[in-house]
């Protein structure tokens, strides 16, 4: 049940920029007997789009701006 997951450290609430707070699941495995820390809530929709497109497709900032203006991204 959800209370047990919270007590066991599997689920925590993290601040979220659009939703107030979000329930976030910790990784189900442990490293050296410790559960890995949850660093932040999931990203908002499209948060990393520019970074991904520029790094994977080598799109320039100008090209990204152009694609955004056209509604492509």
C-alpha positions in Angstrom: 0.0 0.0 0.0 1.1 3.6 -0.4 1.7 4.3 3.3 4.2 1.4 3.3 5.9 2.7 0.2 6.3 6.1 1.8 7.6 4.6 5.1 10.1 2.5 3.2 11.4 5.4 1.3 10.1 4.2 -2.1 7.9 7.3 -2.6 8.5 10.9 -1.6 7.0 14.2 -2.5 9.1 16.6 -4.4 8.3 20.2 -5.3 7.2 20.6 -8.9 7.2 24.0 -10.7 3.8 23.4 -12.3 2.0 21.0 -10.0 2.9 22.1 -6.5 4.3 18.7 -5.5 4.7 15.4 -7.2 4.9 11.8 -5.9 8.2 10.4 -7.1 9.3 6.8 -6.9 12.9 6.0 -5.8 14.9 3.4 -7.7 13.8 0.0 -6.5 17.5 -1.1 -6.0 20.1 -0.2 -3.4 23.8 0.7 -3.8 26.0 -0.4 -0.8 22.8 -1.1 1.1 21.4 2.4 0.7 18.6 3.6 -1.5 19.6 6.3 -4.0 18.4 9.8 -3.2 15.6 11.3 -5.2 17.0 14.6 -6.5 14.0 16.3 -8.0 10.6 15.9 -9.4 10.1 14.9 -13.1 10.8 17.6 -15.7 7.9 19.6 -17.1 6.8 18.8 -20.6 9.4 20.0 -23.1 11.9 21.1 -20.5 14.8 19.4 -22.2 13.7 19.7 -25.8 16.2 22.4 -26.8 19.1 20.6 -25.1 18.3 17.3 -26.8 17.8 18.8 -30.2 20.9 20.9 -30.1 23.2 18.1 -28.7 21.8 15.2 -30.8 21.0 16.9 -34.0 23.5 19.8 -33.8 20.7 22.4 -34.3 21.9 26.0 -33.7 20.0 28.3 -31.3 18.8 30.3 -34.3 17.4 27.1 -36.0 15.7 26.2 -32.7 14.1 29.6 -32.5 13.0 29.3 -36.1 11.4 25.9 -35.5 9.6 27.2 -32.4 8.3 30.2 -34.3 6.9 27.8 -36.9 5.2 25.6 -34.3 7.4 22.6 -35.2 8.6 22.3 -31.6 
